[in-house]
Amino acid sequence: MDMITIPAVNMTPILPEIFLSVLAMALLLINVFVPSGQKSYLGYISFVGVLAAGVLVGAGWGAPVESFSGSVVQDNFATFFKMIFLISAGLAILISDQYMEREGCNHGELYPLILFTVVGMMLMAAGTDLMTIFLGLEVMSVALYVLAGFNRASLKSNEAGLKYFLLGCFSTGFLLYGMALTYGATGTTRITKIAAVVGQMTVPSANIMLLAGMLLMLTGFAFKVAAAPFHMWTPDVYEGAPTPMTAFMSAGPKAAGFAAALRIFLVALPTLQIEWSQLLWVLAVLTMTVGNITALRQDNIKRMLAYSSIAHAGYALVGFAAGNGTGAAGILFYMLSYAFMNIGAFAVIILIGKKGEANGNVMDFAGLGFKHPALAVAMSVFLFSLAGIPPTAGFIGKFYLFSAAVQKGYIWLAVLGVLNSAASVYYYLRVMVYMYMKEPTEDFEWTRVSAPIALSLLISVAGTLVPGIVPSVVLQLAEQAVKLI
């Protein structure tokens, strides 16, 4: 009788994922024994767990390791993105407790779900096989659907969860069908092998099945990063989801979508770059323009930031369309910066909000600069960065992305990006006008800055300003990260 030989498996590349999964399952068990008024402790444990996972991830920098027959890799590219996911999750955990207590939905399952979402994102960034990436996408998406509808007493939250679930499943079908067609055209799901097979084709663009697979995968990823015209779910889901989860969804999953798309298109399909660059060119212009023009008309600040997040996906697509090292490094830098500035802005929104998501309009910020100057200054820093005004990380990120387009000869794409960025200044500065130039209509006495939110604001302000003033360190890390993909 022949013995089955089990190959040696190196667990090092997925050690952070294993750690977070075990922690999440342990928290689910602990949650049963924690009284309802003391769920905050689960958040503290989760935050410490995220910090520990960050140490595990950081230890892998500079030492690429493959495992599971090459379907998972631990390289600098994956490490950089994993740090973005952990930062997004850590900040989301810090701003969640106070909000969930206020809304009466501080259930202990929240924190394990966030950790499971991060595990899915990590698999997407580290996956070098289409099936591994799809597995990570599903782990992330299922947890996100629940997080969007986490406030069971809110009809808007229920609607957000259901809408995100239905449209998410629909887009996942596109992505999976695209992967299947790519497998049909190349005979493999391994990214490097796809590149080898496509490289041997005389005219790859003449292979209809391969082109269809590429187009469908692009459609699936466009939905995940909320690129126009696949963005219609974003405003309703962002508005209806609990605000801390909106902040998390706007940063982490968007970065995960770009991580997987960059690895697939830059590594597996470089010979089709002319084709997908042209499509991304159009998507970038459409996404920036639709996001900014629609955001101009929004009074609800969560919807405004939802539409602005669409525009920010468009800026990242500018670097993607360039398809060069500068563009890829620019996306990494921008996703990291966006996590700090956007989650920081949502933290301020949480603080001035009332139970039931009241005080969610731009006008409700009137006089905040006089009543809570520190909060107003922090909000101003985040809004300046989102608008791309120096010396902030948002300015450096956009400069890098648009420079990549110019290097590639896409002058008009860079010009349209700058014009769009200029248009966005209006709706960001509108909030500041209300904060500093309008008479207060409320006393903001209910505003209470708890220690976790204060810590998240300090981290977010530092993460927004330091890379803007001294960008070289982060840029060098981003450039090193894209050399290995």
N, C-alpha and C positions, 0 to 999 in steps of 0.2 A: 504494500500500500504506500503510495507516494505521499510524503508529508508536504503540507502546505507551508511554504516559506514566507514568513512575514517580514517584509523589508523594514530596515531600521528607519524610524521616523524621528526627525529632529523637531522637537516642540518649541525651540527657541523663537522662531518667527511669530508664533501665535501665543506666546506666553502672556502678554498683556490681555489678549482676548479671553484666554482661559481664566486668568485672575478675575477679570471683571464679571465673567459669567458665573463663576463660583460665588463671588461676593453678592451678585444680584439674587441668586437662588437662596443664599443664606439670609439675605435681608427679607425675602418673601416669607421665610419661616419665622424669623424674629418678629416680623410685623404682627403675626398672630398673637404674640404675647405682650405687645406694647399697647398700653392704654391709648384711647383715641386722642387724648389731649397732649400726648408726648411723642407724636410722630416726628417732631423736629430732630430727635436723636438719630433717626434713620437718615435724615439729610446730612447730618454731621458725619456719620460713618461713611456715607456715600462720597462726600467731598474728600475725606481722608483717603478713601479707596481710589478716587480719581488721581489724587496726588501721587499715590504709590504706583499706580499704573503709568503715570508720567515718568517716574524714575525708571521703570522697566523699559518703556519705549525709548527714552533718551539713551539708555545704555547700548542700544543697538545702532547708534549713529556711526557711520563710517565702516561698518563691518557687514557687508551684504551676505545674507544666508538664505538659501532656498530650502524648501521642505515639501513634503507630500508630492514627490516626483516632479517638483518644479511648478506646482500649481499655486504656491504661496511663497512670497519672498519678503525678506526683511531688508529693505534698502533705504537709502536716505530719502527717496521720494515718499515711500510709505511712512517713514518715521516723521517727516515734516507734517504730512497731513494728519497723522494720528495725534500729533500734539495739538493741531487746530481743533480736532474733535474733542479732545480732553479739555481744552480751554473752554470751548463752547459749553460742554456738559457741566464743568465746574462752576462757571458763572451762572448757568441756568439753575443749578441746585441752590446756589447762594441766594438768588432772588425769588425762589419759589415759596419758601416757607411762609413768609409774611403774607404774600398774596393768597396762598391756599387757605391759610387760617381765616383771612378776611372773608373769603368767598364760601367758607364752610365746606371745603372739599379737600382738606389736607389728609388724604388717605395715604397709607404707607406704601401702596403699590407704585406710587409715582416715581420714586427713586430707582427701584429695580428696572422699571421700564426705560428710564433715561439711560441706565447702564447697558441694557440690552441693545438700545438704539446705537450706542457708541460701538458696541461689539460688531454690529452689522456694518457700520461705516468703516471700521478698521479692516474688515475683510474685503470691502470694496477697494480700499486703497492698496492693500497688500496682495490682492488676487492677481495672478498672472495666467489665469485660465477663465474663460468666459463663464463657466459653471460656478467657479468660486465667487466671481463678481456678482453673479445673479443670486447666489445663496446669501451673500452679504446684503444685497439690495432688499431681499425679502425679509431678512431678520430686522433690518432697519425700518422698513416700511410698515410692517405689522405693528411694531411698537409705536411708531409715529401715529398711526391711525387711532390707536387707543388714547395716546396723549392729546391729540387734537380734540377728542370728545370726552376728555377726562372729567370735566365739570358736568356731572349727570343731571344736576338741577337746572342747568341752563339750556334752553332750546337752541340758542345760537351755537353753543358748544356741540350739542348733539348733531346739529346740521353740519357743522364743520367736520366732525369725525366721519359722518356718513358720506358727505360729498368727497372728502379726501380719499376715503376708502374706494368708492366707486370709480372715480376718475384715476386713482392710483392703479387700480387693477387693470383698467383699460390701457393705460400707458405701459404697464408692465408687459401686457400682451404684445404690444409693438416691439418692445425691447427683446423679449424672448423669441419672437418670430424672426427678428433680425439676426439674433445669434444663431438660430437654427439654419437660416439661409446661408449665413457665413460658414457654418459647419458643412452644409451641403456643397458649397463651392470649393472649400479647401480640404475637407476631410479631417479637420482637427479643431479642437476648441482651445488649444494652448496658444497663447498670444504670439510667442516667438516663432512657433511653427507656422502659424497663419502668415506671418510676415515672410517666412522662407518660401511658402507655397505661392503666395501672391507675387513675390519677387521673381519667381521663375516663369510667370505668365508672360506671354509675348505682349499682349495688350490687355492689362487687367481691367481697364475701363470698359472693355467690350464684353466682359462677363456679366450678364444681366443679373444672375442670381447673387453674385458678390455685391454688385451695385445696390440691388434691392435690400440686401442684408445691411449694408452700410447705412442706407437711408432710413431704414426702420430703427436701427440702433440709435441713430442721431435723433430721431423723433422721440424715442423713449427717454433719452438723456435730456432732451430739451424740456420735456415735461418735468423731470426731476429737479432741474435748476430753475424752473419757472421762466423759460424763454418764450417770447411771443412767436407764433400765435398759440402756444400751448400753455398759456399763463392764466386762463380764465378761472381756475380754481383758487388762485392765490389770495385775492382780496377777501373772499368770504371765509376761507379757512383761517387766514391770519386774524381776521376780526373776531371770529367765533371761538377760536381756541383760547384756553387760558393764556394770559399775556406772557408769563415766563416761558411757556411752551412755544408761543409764537416767536419769541426771541431766539429760542434754541433752534426751531425749525428754519428760521431765516438764515442761520449761519452754518450749523453743522451739516445737515443733509445737502445743502447747496455745494459745500466744499467736497463732500463725498461724491456727488454727481460729477463734478469736474475732475476729481482724482481718477475715477474709473474711466471717464471719457478720454482724458489725456493719455492714459496708459494704452487704451485700445487703439485710439486713432494715431498717436505718434509712434507707437511701437509696432502694432499689427498692420496698420494700413498706411504706411508712409508713401507707398507707391501710388496711392490714390489721393495724395494731398491736394492736387490741383482741383479735383472734384469736390472734396469736402471743405476745402478752404473757401470756395465760391459760395457754397451753401451757408457756411458760418458767417461769411461777410454779410450776406442778406439778413440772416438771423440776428446778427449783432445790431445792425442799423434798426431793424424792426423792433427789437427788444428795448433798446435804449429809448427810441422815440415814443413807443406806446407807453412804456413805464413812466417816463417823465411828463408827457402831455396829460396823461390821466391823473397823475399825482397832483398836478397843478390845481385840479378841481375838487380835491378832497378836503373836507372839514374834519372828518374823523381821523385822529392822528394814527391809529393803528392801520387804517386803510391807506393813509398817505405813505406810511413806511412800507406797507405791503407793495404798493405800486413802485415805490422807490427801490425796493429790493429787486423788482423785475428789471429796472434800469441798471442796477449794479451787476446783475447777471449779464446784461448786454455789454458793459465795460469789460468784464472778464472774457466774453466771447471775442472781443476785439483782439486780445492777446492770443486766444485760441486760433482764430482765423489766420493770424500771422504764422503759426505753426513752427516757430523757431524757438531757440533756447531762451531768448529774452522774453518772449511772450509767455512761455510756460513758467519761467521763474516769476514773471509779473503776476500770473494768476495765483501762485503760491503765496506771494507777499500780500496780494490784495485780499485773499480769503482770510488770512491771519488778521489783517488789519480790520476787515469787515466784522469779524467775530467780536472784537473789542468794542468798536464804535457802535455797532447796531444793538448788541445786547446791553451796552451801557445806556443807550437812549431808551430802551424798553424798561430798564430799571427805574429811570426817572418817571416814566409813564405810570409804572406800578405805584410809586410813592404818592403821586398826586391824585391817583384814582380813588374812587369810593366803591363800596360794596355794590355788586351788580354791574361793574364796568362803567359806572357813572364817571363824569369828568373826562371823557375820552375825546373831546373835541379840541381843536387848536385854540379856540377862544378861551377854554378853561385854563390855559396857561397865563392868562392876563395877570400881570403883577407878581408873578413868581419871583422875578429878579429882586423885588423889594422885600418880599416875605421870607424867601429862602434863597439868599444870594449864592450860597455854595452849590445848591442843587442846580440853580440856573447857570452858573459857570460851567458845571460839569456837562449839562445838556448842550450848552453852546459849543463846548469842545467837540462833542460827538457830532453835532450838526455841521460844524465847520469841516470836520473830517469827511462826513458823508458827502458834503458839497464839493470836496476836493480843494479846499483852501489851505495854503501853507501856514504854519509849519506842522502839518499833521500827516499821519500815515496814509490817509486817504489821498492826499495830493501826490505823495511819492508813488503810491500804487498806480494811480491813473497815469502819471507821467511815464512810468515804466511800461504800462500796457500800450499806451499810444505810441511810445518810442518803438516798440516791437513792430507795430503796424507800419510805421514810417520806414524802418529797416527793410521790411518785406516789399516795400513799394506801394503799400496801400495808403497813399497820402490822403485820399478822400475819406477813407474810413476813420483815420485819425482826426481829420477836421470835423467830421460829423460827431465823433465822440466828444471833442472839445465843446462843440456847440450844444450838445445835449447836456454836458456837465454844467455849462453856463446857465442853461435854462433851469436846471434843478436848484440853482442857488435861490431862486425866487421862493419856492415853497419851504425850503429849510430856513431861510432868513425870516419868513413870515412868522414862524414860531418864536423866533427871538424878538421880533417886533412886539408881539403880544407879551412876552416876558418882561421886556424893559421899557416899552413905550406906551403901554396901556394901563389904565387905572385898575388896581385889583378889584375883582368882583367877589372874591372869597378870601377868607382869612387863612386858609390852608392849615387850620389848627389840628385837623385829623392826621396830618402828615407825620409819620413816625419812622425815623431812619433806624432800623435795627442794625445790629453789628454785622450780620452776614451781608446785608445789602450795602452797608457802608464799605465793607471790604471789596465787594464786587465793583462798586463805583471807583474805588481807588485803583484797583487792578485795571479796570477799563480805561480810565483816564491815562494811566501810565502806558498802557498798551497802545493807546491812540497817539500820544505825544512823543514818546521816546523813539519809536521807529521813524517818526516824521522828522525829528531833529537829528538823530544819528542813525540813518537807514542802512549804513554799510554792513553792519553785522548781520542783520536779518536778510539783506539782499544776497550776501555771500553764501549764507546757509541755503537760501532758495536756489541759487545758481548751482551749488554743489548737489542739491537734491535732484535737479532735473538732468544732471549728467549721467545718471545711472539708469534712467528709464529707457 
